[in-house]
Amino acid sequence: MSGHHPVTISRVYDTSPDDGERVLVDRLWPRGIRKDDPRIDRWIRDVAPSNELRKWYAHRPERFEEFADRYAAELETPEGAAAFEELRELVRTRPVTLVTATRDLELSQAAVLQKLLS
């Protein structure tokens, strides 16, 4: 993808001066974080997995591959595609860090999005 900036992933609670725009990619607002917290620049709620998929996955490592496939399919639905395109446009214009409250970043929707945006 031409004109595309780096996409990194991070926990919402961690910050780095190199983060660029920090985009929350969780469907639920993280606990202990105020809505005006400077660690979150933008929230694209509809790019997150559906509640049904999130509950099915339950961050069980053995389900990650299937989760990633199902999640990619959700991003092709009208709601998911619009949110994913909003995220893709951001990546075209600036460095972006996808943030999540999830503990295991490598097994999160942020990791799936990072791969899809690369």
N, CA and C of each residue as an Amber inpcrd file, in Angstrom:
protein
   354
   0.8570000  -1.1710000   0.0000000   0.0000000   0.0000000   0.0000000
   0.9010000   1.2310000   0.0000000   0.7760000   2.0560000  -0.9840000
   1.6360000   3.2290000  -1.0700000   1.1520000   4.3040000  -0.1060000
   2.1180000   5.0920000   0.3750000   1.7830000   6.1830000   1.2790000
   1.2010000   5.7090000   2.5880000   1.6850000   4.5890000   3.0460000
   1.1240000   4.0760000   4.2900000   2.1880000   4.1190000   5.3790000
   1.7710000   4.5330000   6.5450000   2.6690000   4.7430000   7.6770000
   2.7130000   3.5040000   8.5590000   3.6890000   3.4510000   9.4610000
   3.7830000   2.2920000  10.3500000   2.5560000   2.1560000  11.2500000
   2.1960000   0.9110000  11.4880000   1.1040000   0.6010000  12.4100000
   1.7070000  -0.2300000  13.5300000   1.6020000   0.2670000  14.7570000
   2.0890000  -0.4810000  15.9070000   0.8980000  -0.8080000  16.7980000
   1.1310000  -1.6920000  17.7560000   0.0860000  -2.0440000  18.7130000
   0.6250000  -1.8530000  20.1250000  -0.2840000  -1.5280000  21.0330000
   0.1110000  -1.2730000  22.4110000  -1.0890000  -1.4680000  23.3190000
  -0.7990000  -1.7030000  24.5830000  -1.8820000  -1.6700000  25.5640000
  -2.2560000  -0.2150000  25.7910000  -3.5040000   0.0420000  26.0350000
  -3.9980000   1.4040000  26.2210000  -3.2970000   2.0720000  27.4080000
  -2.8420000   1.2950000  28.3650000  -2.2320000   1.8240000  29.5800000
  -0.7630000   2.2090000  29.3850000  -0.1360000   1.7520000  28.2940000
   1.2710000   2.0270000  28.0080000   1.3740000   3.0910000  26.9240000
   2.3710000   3.9420000  27.0220000   2.5560000   4.9690000  26.0000000
   4.0200000   5.0450000  25.5920000   4.2280000   5.5970000  24.4120000
   5.5670000   5.8190000  23.8890000   5.5380000   7.1330000  23.1140000
   6.6370000   7.8820000  23.1140000   6.6400000   9.1320000  22.3480000
   6.5060000   8.9010000  20.8370000   6.7430000   7.6840000  20.3770000
   6.6710000   7.3670000  18.9540000   5.3200000   6.8050000  18.5250000
   4.3130000   6.8980000  19.3690000   3.0250000   6.2570000  19.1000000
   2.2630000   6.8380000  17.9170000   2.4600000   8.0910000  17.5830000
   1.6120000   8.6980000  16.5620000   0.1990000   8.8300000  17.1130000
  -0.7970000   8.6850000  16.2520000  -2.1880000   8.7480000  16.7130000
  -2.5600000   7.4290000  17.3640000  -3.0720000   7.5140000  18.5910000
  -3.4540000   6.3090000  19.3450000  -4.9430000   6.0670000  19.1530000
  -5.2670000   4.9130000  18.5440000  -6.6520000   4.5970000  18.1970000
  -7.1030000   3.3790000  19.0020000  -8.1110000   3.5730000  19.8240000
  -8.6850000   2.4700000  20.5940000  -9.5040000   1.5920000  19.6580000
  -9.2030000   0.2890000  19.6470000  -9.8960000  -0.6460000  18.7540000
 -10.6900000  -1.6920000  19.5350000 -11.0940000  -1.3470000  20.7520000
 -11.9460000  -2.2060000  21.5770000 -13.3950000  -1.7570000  21.4280000
 -14.3270000  -2.6980000  21.5560000 -15.7550000  -2.3530000  21.5020000
 -16.1950000  -1.6970000  22.8100000 -15.5730000  -2.0890000  23.9120000
 -15.9150000  -1.5380000  25.2210000 -14.8330000  -0.5640000  25.6660000
 -15.2510000   0.5140000  26.3280000 -14.2820000   1.4730000  26.8470000
 -13.5080000   0.8110000  27.9870000 -12.1810000   0.9790000  28.0390000
 -11.3800000   0.3070000  29.0620000 -11.6510000   0.8090000  30.4810000
 -11.6140000  -0.1190000  31.4040000 -11.8160000   0.2140000  32.8180000
 -10.6880000   1.1250000  33.2980000 -11.0530000   2.0440000  34.1550000
 -10.0630000   2.9130000  34.7790000  -9.5440000   4.0220000  33.8880000
 -10.1280000   4.1980000  32.7150000  -9.6930000   5.2370000  31.7750000
 -10.8470000   6.2300000  31.5900000 -10.5710000   7.5030000  31.8260000
 -11.5890000   8.5360000  31.6050000 -11.8010000   8.7320000  30.1040000
 -12.9620000   9.1980000  29.7330000 -13.2690000   9.4250000  28.3090000
 -12.3690000  10.4950000  27.6940000 -11.8150000  11.3840000  28.4980000
 -10.9410000  12.4380000  27.9740000  -9.4570000  12.1330000  28.2200000
  -9.1310000  10.8750000  28.4750000  -7.7420000  10.4970000  28.7520000
  -6.8680000  10.7640000  27.5250000  -5.7310000  11.4280000  27.7040000
  -4.8640000  11.7540000  26.5640000  -4.1720000  10.5370000  25.9370000
  -4.2860000   9.3730000  26.5540000  -3.6810000   8.1690000  25.9730000
  -4.5120000   7.6060000  24.8200000  -5.6990000   8.1750000  24.5980000
  -6.5600000   7.7490000  23.4960000  -6.9130000   8.9780000  22.6710000
  -6.4880000   8.9800000  21.4120000  -6.7950000  10.1000000  20.5230000
  -8.1210000   9.9120000  19.8010000  -8.4570000   8.6580000  19.5280000
  -9.6590000   8.3650000  18.7430000 -10.1430000   6.9660000  19.1250000
 -11.4610000   6.7810000  19.0800000 -12.0510000   5.4670000  19.3410000
 -12.8490000   5.0680000  18.1190000 -12.4270000   3.9910000  17.4710000
 -13.1850000   3.4550000  16.3350000 -13.8290000   2.1530000  16.8230000
 -14.9270000   2.3080000  17.4880000 -15.6110000   1.2000000  18.1600000
 -16.0500000   0.1010000  17.1970000 -16.5360000   0.4980000  16.0190000
 -17.0980000  -0.4860000  15.0920000 -16.0500000  -1.3270000  14.3730000
 -14.7660000  -1.0280000  14.5620000 -13.7260000  -1.8700000  13.9680000
 -13.4070000  -3.0530000  14.8990000 -13.9360000  -3.0190000  16.0920000
 -13.7130000  -4.1010000  17.0650000 -14.5440000  -5.3290000  16.6940000
 -14.1280000  -6.5000000  17.1620000 -14.9350000  -7.7060000  16.9310000
 -16.3140000  -7.5690000  17.5800000 -17.2930000  -8.2520000  17.0150000
 -18.6400000  -8.2500000  17.6000000 -18.5910000  -8.8300000  19.0100000
 -19.5900000  -8.4850000  19.8050000 -19.6530000  -9.0430000  21.1610000
 -19.7170000 -10.5640000  21.1220000 -20.4600000 -11.0990000  20.1480000
 -20.5790000 -12.5590000  20.0470000 -19.2180000 -13.2000000  19.7690000
 -18.4740000 -12.6390000  18.8290000 -17.1590000 -13.1930000  18.5010000
 -16.1940000 -13.0260000  19.6710000 -16.2270000 -11.8760000  20.2930000
 -15.3470000 -11.6130000  21.4390000 -15.6110000 -12.6120000  22.5650000
 -16.8840000 -12.8600000  22.8550000 -17.2230000 -13.8060000  23.9310000
 -16.8450000 -15.2280000  23.5480000 -17.0580000 -15.6080000  22.2810000
 -16.6860000 -16.9550000  21.8300000 -15.1740000 -17.1580000  21.9560000
 -14.4080000 -16.1800000  21.5130000 -12.9480000 -16.2850000  21.5320000
 -12.4050000 -16.3560000  22.9610000 -12.8430000 -15.4750000  23.8290000
 -12.4580000 -15.4450000  25.2420000 -10.9430000 -15.4900000  25.4350000
 -10.1940000 -15.0080000  24.4640000  -8.7240000 -14.9610000  24.5040000
  -8.0970000 -16.3270000  24.7830000  -8.7130000 -17.3410000  24.2160000
  -8.1680000 -18.7020000  24.3260000  -7.2020000 -18.8970000  23.1600000
  -5.9050000 -19.0670000  23.4470000  -4.8910000 -19.1450000  22.3930000
  -5.1980000 -20.1650000  21.3060000  -5.7880000 -21.2880000  21.6690000
  -6.0760000 -22.3190000  20.6740000  -7.1560000 -21.8860000  19.6810000
  -7.8890000 -20.8260000  19.9860000  -8.9330000 -20.3210000  19.0890000
  -8.4680000 -19.1270000  18.2470000  -7.2300000 -18.6700000  18.4380000
  -6.8010000 -17.4260000  17.7940000  -6.8890000 -17.4790000  16.2740000
  -6.4280000 -18.5480000  15.6570000  -6.4460000 -18.6250000  14.1810000
  -7.8730000 -18.4960000  13.6520000  -8.7930000 -19.2350000  14.2610000
 -10.1860000 -19.1590000  13.8160000 -10.7790000 -17.7860000  14.1340000
 -10.4170000 -17.2470000  15.2900000 -10.8580000 -15.8940000  15.6440000
 -10.4160000 -14.8900000  14.5740000  -9.1450000 -14.9580000  14.1700000
  -8.6130000 -14.0250000  13.1730000  -9.3920000 -14.1400000  11.8600000
  -9.7050000 -15.3650000  11.4580000 -10.4730000 -15.5690000  10.2170000
 -11.8860000 -15.0070000  10.3380000 -12.5500000 -15.3120000  11.4510000
 -13.9190000 -14.8160000  11.6540000 -13.9390000 -13.2930000  11.7550000
 -12.9360000 -12.7520000  12.4250000 -12.8450000 -11.3020000  12.5840000
 -12.6250000 -10.6290000  11.2330000 -11.7440000 -11.1640000  10.4140000
 -11.5110000 -10.6100000   9.0710000 -12.8110000 -10.6250000   8.2690000
 -13.6080000 -11.6800000   8.4220000 -14.8980000 -11.7550000   7.7210000
 -15.8450000 -10.6710000   8.2370000 -15.8390000 -10.4130000   9.5490000
 -16.6850000  -9.3470000  10.0940000 -16.2880000  -7.9820000   9.5230000
 -15.0060000  -7.8010000   9.2660000 -14.5380000  -6.5180000   8.7270000
 -14.9590000  -6.3060000   7.2800000 -15.5330000  -7.3220000   6.6660000
 -16.0470000  -7.2030000   5.3010000 -17.5390000  -6.9060000   5.2670000
 -18.1960000  -6.9280000   6.4210000 -19.6110000  -6.5570000   6.4860000
 -19.7080000  -5.0350000   6.3470000 -20.8700000  -4.5000000   5.9930000
 -20.9670000  -3.0390000   5.8120000 -20.4670000  -2.2270000   7.0160000
 -20.8840000  -2.6000000   8.2230000 -20.4610000  -1.8600000   9.4180000
 -18.9550000  -1.9820000   9.6240000 -18.4540000  -3.2030000   9.5430000
 -17.0270000  -3.4320000   9.7450000 -16.1790000  -2.7940000   8.6640000
 -16.6460000  -2.8650000   7.4220000 -15.8710000  -2.3150000   6.3030000
 -15.7440000  -0.7990000   6.4190000 -16.7920000  -0.1300000   6.8350000
 -16.7390000   1.3320000   6.9780000 -15.7360000   1.7210000   8.0640000
 -15.7720000   1.0120000   9.1760000 -14.8420000   1.3120000  10.2710000
 -13.4050000   0.9770000   9.8630000 -13.2170000  -0.1450000   9.1710000
 -11.8770000  -0.5320000   8.7260000 -11.3340000   0.4880000   7.7220000
 -12.1950000   1.0010000   6.8600000 -11.7530000   2.0110000   5.8890000
 -11.3540000   3.3000000   6.5940000 -12.0750000   3.6770000   7.6500000
 -11.6990000   4.8590000   8.4400000 -10.2960000   4.6700000   9.0160000
 -10.0320000   3.4820000   9.5320000  -8.7160000   3.1720000  10.0770000
  -7.6500000   3.1760000   8.9830000  -7.9610000   2.5960000   7.8510000
  -7.0250000   2.5560000   6.7180000  -6.6660000   3.9710000   6.2580000
  -7.6410000   4.8690000   6.2350000  -7.3830000   6.2640000   5.8510000
  -6.4230000   6.9330000   6.8290000  -6.5930000   6.6710000   8.1080000
  -5.6710000   7.2310000   9.1030000  -4.2420000   6.7700000   8.8340000
  -4.0870000   5.4790000   8.5740000  -2.7570000   4.8960000   8.3420000
  -2.1090000   5.5000000   7.0950000  -2.9210000   5.9020000   6.1440000
  -2.3770000   6.5330000   4.9350000  -1.7940000   7.9110000   5.2330000
  -2.2740000   8.5540000   6.2890000  -1.8890000   9.9400000   6.5350000
  -0.9210000  10.1520000   7.6980000  -0.7800000   9.1670000   8.5810000
   0.0660000   9.3770000   9.7650000   0.4070000   8.0570000  10.4350000
   1.4460000   8.0280000  11.2750000   1.7190000   6.8350000  12.0740000
   0.5720000   6.6000000  13.0570000   0.2160000   5.3450000  13.2360000
  -0.9080000   4.9770000  14.0970000  -0.4850000   3.8620000  15.0410000
  -0.9290000   3.9720000  16.2880000  -0.7990000   2.8780000  17.2450000
  -2.2030000   2.4150000  17.6030000  -2.4590000   1.1410000  17.3590000
  -3.7410000   0.5360000  17.7260000  -3.6420000   0.1500000  19.1930000
  -4.5500000   0.6600000  20.0110000  -4.4890000   0.3760000  21.4410000
  -5.6920000  -0.4450000  21.8740000  -5.4250000  -1.2920000  22.8590000
  -6.4350000  -2.1930000  23.3930000  -6.1620000  -2.4110000  24.8760000
  -7.1920000  -2.7710000  25.6160000  -7.0220000  -3.1000000  27.0290000
  -6.5900000  -4.5560000  27.2070000  -6.6140000  -5.3170000  26.1360000
  -6.2590000  -6.7340000  26.1810000  -4.8490000  -6.9250000  26.7160000
  -4.6690000  -7.9340000  27.5560000  -3.3410000  -8.1810000  28.1390000
  -2.3690000  -8.7710000  27.1330000  -2.8170000  -9.7140000  26.3250000
  -1.9290000 -10.4010000  25.3860000  -2.0710000  -9.7840000  23.9980000
  -1.1960000  -8.8450000  23.6890000  -1.3000000  -8.1170000  22.4260000
  -1.2090000  -9.0110000  21.2060000  -0.3460000 -10.0050000  21.2480000
  -0.1220000 -10.8540000  20.0730000  -1.3230000 -11.7240000  19.7360000
  -2.2340000 -11.8870000  20.6790000  -3.4310000 -12.7020000  20.4540000
  -4.6960000 -11.8270000  20.4890000  -4.5530000 -10.5740000  20.0840000
  -5.6680000  -9.6230000  20.1690000  -6.1490000  -9.1960000  18.7940000
  -7.2920000  -8.5120000  18.7800000  -7.7960000  -7.9540000  17.5300000
  -6.8420000  -6.8920000  17.0030000  -6.0960000  -6.2300000  17.8740000
  -5.1160000  -5.2290000  17.4160000  -4.0430000  -5.8930000  16.5480000
  -3.6160000  -7.0910000  16.9260000  -2.6140000  -7.8110000  16.1270000
  -3.1920000  -8.1990000  14.7710000  -4.4570000  -8.6120000  14.7390000
  -5.1020000  -8.9670000  13.4730000  -5.1960000  -7.7260000  12.5790000
  -5.6220000  -6.6110000  13.1610000  -5.7280000  -5.3740000  12.3800000
  -4.3670000  -4.9250000  11.8690000  -3.3560000  -5.0230000  12.7230000
  -1.9990000  -4.6290000  12.3090000  -1.5690000  -5.4230000  11.0740000
  -1.8270000  -6.7180000  11.0960000  -1.4640000  -7.5670000   9.9590000
  -2.2660000  -7.1800000   8.7030000  -3.5540000  -6.9310000   8.8680000
  -4.3970000  -6.5660000   7.7310000  -4.0150000  -5.2140000   7.1310000
  -3.4900000  -4.3260000   7.9540000  -3.1190000  -2.9930000   7.4960000
  -1.6990000  -2.9130000   6.9400000  -0.9270000  -3.9600000   7.1270000
   0.4740000  -3.9610000   6.6560000   0.5970000  -4.2950000   5.1970000
